[in-house]
Amino acid sequence: MTKIPSKSEILSWISENPTKTAKRDIAKAFGIKGAARIDLKRVLKELQDDGKLAKRRNSYRDAEELPPVAVLEITGPDADGDLFARPLEWQGKGPEPVVLMMLRASDPALGAGDRILGRLTVDATESHSHTARMIRRIGANPLRVLGVFRAGSEGGRIVPIDKGADKEWSVPAGAAGGAKDGELVEAEQAGPKGRMGLPKARIVARLGDPSAPRAVSLIAIHQHGIPDHFPDEVVADADSAKPAQQGKRTDLRHLPLITIDPSDARDHDDACYVARDGDGFVIWVAIADVAHYVRPASALDREARKRGNSTYFPDRVVPMLPDRLSGDLCSLHEGVERPCLAVAIKIDAGGHKTGHEFHRGLMKSVASLSYEDVQDGMDGRPNAKVAPLMDDIIRPLYEAHEALNKAREFRQPLELDLPERKIVLDDDGKVRSVNFKDRLDAHRLIEEFMVLANVCAAETLIAKKSPLLFRVHEEPSADKMDALRDVVQASGLVLAKGQVLKTAHLNRLLRQAAETEQAELVNMATLRSMTQAYYNPENFGHFGLALQAYAHFTSPIRRYADLIVHRALITAHGWGDDGLTPWDIEHLADTGKIISDTERRSMMAERDTTDRYLAAFLSDRIGAEMSGRISGIAKFGVFVRLDETGADAMIPIRTLGAEYFHYDAESQTLMGADSGRIISLGQRVTVKLAEAAPVTGGLIVELLTLAGEDVPKGPSRGRGKPPRRKVSASRKKAAKTARKVKRKRL
């Protein structure tokens, strides 16, 4: 009778022969043949169930050891530039091994998320447990999904939280990573997508209760890959920073500079002061000198460049810089000496700039005020802090702003009127109210001063032939303008064609719409027609502001682009060795691309968070009737912007009634095939809230009235062959024109 080896003998063999771990190799080593292989299979299965062995295809290995060849995911370099990876199929109970990559000169460049097949060698040190040589690259980042885990008898499934995701993912047994039913999880695709059945996923992170109030922003942070943890070396860099001394800086402490920010501002990176100068003014704008603390090529600098900008949520901020800098040393707090880059801007009575001069200085803010404090003071209700500042500090600010408004009227920047929502949370993180922010003259004043300072920075660096990152906003494409004209015409307004487009033309349109029911629709459509602004070392102008050259200079605490402009000014003026480096200059285009992408990432995360908070706010009002206006039309349904909260809700096309609705992309309408009812942009509607999903941010409503008329109810006909449809007026005109052209050619 063949003797079956003990479990310890099998484990010893596998440990000593890591390249011969197939069942046939083990059987051959112990002389097991015939029916005895069944007993060997049973023992191997018991070792696997006990967690002592891990099965990988047809081979076995010690669950607490890595195989000699494994699939690795690159996790990124450390502060010293060494590249590390993690094994994707680790099933041990101990800490996940850390693998140091030993790259050859011929190996391709690898970045975080890349997957490779690597040959491993045990090499235990403080920083890693193994080293690896690359065999070959096997693909880019796997598809990832964020969702709610639903446990099953064998594994479970993941319900995605993305509004646009309609397919669930299956989680095989052993791939749940310990997740519990109802938990929010992050998972990645496991294996290729098949044609049949649900895609398979492996859970890689457990994020807790998705219904917890403060989980909303965490979901957005995780979903969009926003770094929210500073590496130790970055925190150490920030903690070691010391307050700046005057040195060769210009002493600006005599200037009564003040900061004006939102009442809940987390940092103060700009201050201003206006001195009357004959018929004109000298406007001082002082900005935190972040470049003094964030030196090129430092750990702080690398992390700031990677983050690109701070990201703001109703309950938290994910800062670009650690709090030691963003909330302390760089922040222009009241009564504290702070280093700054300041510009003195001379303007005449008509608001035209007649000159400017930059300084690297040391300042002391005399007051930190809110927009509301300053506006109340100008409206005759100054509080105790504002009252002493009114005559010498606050009134001159408004006088200079009034002069700048004259020049602004001549320049004609785009004047969109889009109310901004403000979500107010209670102490438990739940939505207490959703309001629209007041647009005060104090807001406009600071914005105009900052625009002027940014223009000065761009002009100075151009004059000194210094490389920099411009803030670029190109004019809209012809296709987008045609789409805007369709909306405008449907609203009974006019946007002339056949002329060189200027912001003045769009402002004329917005003024036409201002006194009509279509005002919000036209403003939204105009915004959608604009291109996305971005950062670039080449200057293509700023269409929206109607400026030939523009650069971001005024917010270096929260934007990396501004830090680059500060460094360029430091180098151009010879103010120190912490200016723009050759590496910065060589990689300007790459930096512009990175921070343009991170800016969009933050915008999407902030928008998704707002949607989820709004859905949570409305979730206890299911069945309530609400008024709104149609803001978008698609083949699958109608989008409605609700008046009370500004939330966007959807009416699925299947709920619109018993008839078939024909979608006309050209006129952006839906038309009932039987009734001829037209659903178009801008129409007033009354809807009933049917669904509110806080996890996804989705709102579904039912249409009750359209343009003041009741809408008949009824089940949808489905998606069979549509009945004959009326041809829209625009298509009739196009067909008629085509026939005329054809006759002429004949």
TIVEXVEX-258913 format. One record per residue (C-alpha): x, y, z; residue in one letter. Coordinates in steps of 0.02 Angstrom, whole numbers, plus 50000, padded with zeros to 5 digits. Example, Ala and Ser with C-alpha at 12.3 -4.5 7.8 and 13.67 -1.06 7.14 Angstrom:
2
506154977550390a506844994750357s
END
This chain:
746
500005000050000m500695017149949t501085028250098k500295045550087i501495059050151p500975069350302s500425087250285k502065093650357s503055083150231e502055090350087i502305108250150l504175105250169s504305098549991w503375113449918i504465125450018s506065117249956e505465115049776n504455130649733p504575127149546t503855109549559k502185111849643t500965103749522a500005088849592k500935077049474r502615083949536d502105080649717i501465063149673a503075058949580k504165065149725a503285053749849f503035038949730g501145040149731i500265031149588k498555025049537g497115026149662a498265033649794a498185050049696r496405052049762i497045052049941d498405064449894l497095075849816k496095074849979r497595079850085v498005094349969l496195100249979k496265099850170e497865110150169l497025122450053q495475123650166d496605126250317d497425140950231g499125132150226k499145130650036l498515141549896a497975133649732k498465142549573r497805133649419r498525116049435n499895119649559s500005122149748y501065133549854r501265138950034d499925152050066a501155162150170e502495162150034e502565169949862l502885159049709p504495161649611p503515169849470v501995180749507a500905194649439v501375211149523l500555228249525e501725243249532i501285254149682t502465268349639g504155275449691p504635280749866d505495297049914a507175290049855d506485285049685g506505266149718d505055257349632l503955245449731f502585232949689a501325221649774r500805203749730p499025202849662l498675185049719e499245186049901w498135174950008q499185173750167g498595179150337k500125189750372g500525207150303p500535208650114e502345207050052p503215222549985v504225219449827v505685230449769l505845231149580m507595228449509m507415236149337l508655234149196r509105248549080a508145239748940s506535238349042d505115250448999p504655264449118a503365258649245l502115268749343g500855265949482a499505253849425g500535245049291d500495226049299r501955214849262i502465196749272l503995196449385g505285183849445r505405184949634l506845182549755t506705182649945v507705197450011d507015203150179a507495220750235t506605234750328e505845241550168s505395225450075h505265206550086s505675202049905h506525208949751t505885205949575a506515206249397r505265210549262m504845196549140i503555206149041r502225219449058r500485211949054i499315226649043g498735243249114a497635246849263n496185234849284p494425241649277l493875246749452r492135248749525v491485256749684l489875249449751g488875241149887v489285222749923f487835210549933r488385194150010a487805177649935g487985159149970s489575158549864e490385175549860g489135189049816g488875203749700r489275222249692i487965235449653v488915250349578p488585267549650i488875276649485d487265283549413k487775278149239g488195260149287a486765247949258d487715231449271k488145222649433e489755213049462w489905195449535s491155191749672v491765173649674p491995164349837a493655169149915g493725186049826a492645195949949a494125201250056g493105199450215g491785212050159a490095211350247k488385212950169d487925231250139g489705237850152e490395250450029l491855242249938v493085245349799e493395230849682a494375227549523e493985216749375q494555198749399a494905190549233g494325195249058p492535200549027k491485186748955g490045188548835r488835179848952m488455183149135g489045196649254l490855202549251p491885195549395k492725206649524a493915205149671r493655216649821i495225226649859v494595239049991a493195240250120r492545257850149l491205255450280g489365260450291d488815269350131p487345277550219s488405286350350a488205305250324p490065308550310r490315294150188a489705305250045v491335314650019s492355299050058l491475290249915i491945304249796a493745304849859i493965286149835h492975285049673q493985298649587h495665293449657g496005309749752i497515307549868p496905311250044d498395305350147h500075314150152f501615302850152p502675303850309d504115312850222e502925326450158v502225329450333v503995329650401a504495342750271d503025353750321a503285351550508d505105356650495s504685373250412a505035389250509k504225406450492p505065417150360a506165431850410q506225448650322q507985446950252g508025455850083k506135456550072r505235473150049t504455478550213d502575480050181l502035478850363r501515497050363h500165493850232l498435490650310p498115475150204l496545465050244i495925447850191t494125445650133i493535427550120d492005416550149p491535415450332s492035397050335d493685399450240a495005386650284r496465397150223d496865415250177h498035416950029d497625434549966d497535451650046a497205468849973c497285487450008y496855502749902v497665519849916a496915534849825r498135542349700d497485558749627g496005554149517d496555536049515g497085522549636f498505511149685v497825493649716i498935482449821w498665463749805v499755452949918a499825434049898i500545420850016a502355416649971d502125397649960v503705395749855a504745400250008h504145384350094y503835372449948v505545370849868r505775363149695p506075344149693a505645342449878s504425329349943a503185343549970l503385349349791d503165331949716r501585329049819e500865346149776a501165343349591r500335326249601k498795333349688r498735348749575g497485357949683n496455357049841s494735348949829t493285356249928y491775346849996f490365352750111p491095343250259d492975343250225r494395349250115v495735338450038v497165351150035p498595352349913m499785356250057l499845349550236p498935359950367d500565366250443r500755376450283l498995378750213s498195383150379g499675391050467d501335397050395l500675401450221c498985408150277s498875427150294l498145427350469h497665443450554e499045451850654g500405439450603v501935443050496e501905432850336r503015432150180p502135437250020c502285441549837l501385458049812a500955468749662v500575487349667a499395491449522i499055509249465k497395512949380i496625529249319d494865535649353a494215525449207g494895509249280g496275507249150h497935500449213k499345512949194t500735502849275g501175489449402h502655483349505e502995466949595f503835464949765h504395450349872r503945456450043g503425453850223l501655459350271m500475459350420k498595458650392s497645471150500v495995461550487a495255445150424s493485449050366l492075439450282s491175445150124y489585447550225e490475458350356d491175469850222v489535471050125q488535474550283d489745488750320g489475496550149m487595494350169d487635504550330g487695490250455r489535489050506p489955477950653n491195482750788a492665475650691k492225483550524v491685500850583a493455507750618p494035501850446l492645509550341m493355526450289d495195522750261d495155504650204i493455497950148i492705512850054r494275515049945p494115496649895l492365499849826y492895516049741e494285507049648a493075493149603h491855505849532e493255512549421a493735494849366l491915491649319n492045505349186k493525496449105a492635479749125r491125486349032e492265491248888f493165474248892r491545464248901q492045447948988p490695434548983l489335438949109e488495422449153l487175422749291d487215405549371l486735404749555p487915394049659e487185381449781r487765380249960k487445364250058i487375367050246v487685351950359l487235349550541d488435343150674d488045325050626d488495327850444g486685327450381k486025340550260v485155354350357r484765365650209s485155368950027v485285387449985n485865398149841f487365408949886k487095427649883d488115436649751r488775452249837l489755467149774d491105461649897a491305445549798h491415454849633r492675467049706l493915453649760i493685443949598e494075459349494e495625463249597f496235445349578m495945445449389v496945461449376l498375454249478a498385438549370n498495449249213v499965458749287c500885442349322a500635436249144a501175452849066e502725454149176t503325436649135l502995439048949i503985455348953a505425446549043k505335432048920k505105419749063s504295402649039p502635400949133l500975391849134l499575402049057f497745399649101r497015396248930v495185397248880h494925395048694e493395401148601e491945388948574p491925377548423s490755380648277a489765364948320d489465370748499k488915387848440m487685379848317d486975369748462a486805385648564l485905394348421r484645380048415d484255382648600v484185401448577v482995400348429q481875388148523a481795401248661s481245414848539g482895424248548l484265428148421v486135424948413l486805431748249a487845420448136k489245424448014g490285435748125q491875433648225v491215428048393l491555439648540k490995438948720t490035455048687a488885445448570h488525432448703l488255445848836n486975454148721r486075437448710l486115435148899l485395452548925r483975448248804q483595432548904a483755440949075a481965447349076e481175431249010t480685414149075e482145407048976q483525416149073a484195401049168e484075389749015l485055401948905v486385404449039n486595385549058m486645382848869a487955396648851t489015388748987l488895371748901r489465379348738s491095385148816m492705375248804t493575368848960q494935380449024a496655372649050y498495376349087y499785377448950n501525385048926p500895392348761e499745407548765n498105405548672f497195419248768g495685418648882h494055420048785f492875420648934g493795435049019l494145443548852a495995444448892l497495441748780q498605434648918a498105427249084y499015417149218a498495411049390h499495419849525f498305423049670t497985405849751s499625396349775p499015387849935i497705378249837r498335378049656r500005371749592y499885382649435a500025398149545d501575391149630l502405389149459i501985407249417v502705412849585h504325403549548r504405411549377a504215428849455l505565424849584i506785419549447t506335434049332a506655446749470h508175437949545g507355436449716w508185420149771g508665402249730d506905395249756d506265400549585g505915391149425l507165377049398t507775369549233p506745354049276w505185364749301d505455372949132i505805356549041e504215348649111h503035363649099l501925355348968a501815339349072d501425349349228t500065358949136g499265342649079k499355334949254i498575349649345i497245352249211s496745334049237d496755335549427t495675351049415e494375341649314r494495327149435r494095338749581s492655346849487m491865329849452m492115324149632a491345340149700e489875338749579r489555320449622d489605324649808t488345338549784t487185326749689d487285313849829r486955326649965y485465333449869l484765315849846a484975312750033a484115329350072f482615324749962l482525306250008s481175309150141d480085318750018r479605304449902i477915308249825g478085327049847a477655338449701e478995350549643m479145363849508s480585365049387g481135368149210r481715356049074i483605357749064s484075343248949g483325330848827i484015314048772a483385298348686k483125289848854f482255303848947g482075321749003v483135331149131f482305343549248v483145356549357r482125358449516l481775376349571d481955374149758e483645365649766t484375367149591g484525348049588a484445339049422d483165325049409a482715313349266m481045308349190i481325291349104p480555291248932i479585275348973r478555285149100t478015299148982l476415290548927g475635277848810a476265285148647e477955284048562y479065299448579f480225303848436h481885311948483y482515325848370d484335329348411a484395344648298e482995354048386s483265345648555q481455340148569t480385324948601l478765323848502m477285312448540g476865302248385a474995302048421d474665318348513s475995328848430g476475335248602r478175343948598i479345342748747i480735355548730s482095364348828l481565377748950g479755372348974q479025374149148r478515357749227v477765350749386t478445333849437v478235321249577k479775314049660l479775295249630a481535289849683e483005297549776a484585287049791a485885295349906p487195282049867v487185286249680t486505303949686g485115299349565g483385307649567l481925300549467i480335310849446v478645308449363e477965321749246l476305329349305l476125345449206t477015352349053l476915370949015a475425372349132g474435357849055e474105340949135d475015326249055v473965310549028p474615294849115k474765277549041g475955262949019p477325264248889s477115255148724r478885248848739g480205249448604r479345241248460g479235248848286k478775267148307p477255274248219p477475286448077r478145302648141r477935320448089k479445328248010v480105342748111s480115360048035a482015360348035s482105344047937r480785349847812k481805365547781k483405355447760a482555343647636a481835358347537k483555366547527t484315350247466a483015348747326r483385366647269k485255363147264v484955347347165k483875356247034r485195369947013k486565357046985r485515348146855l
END
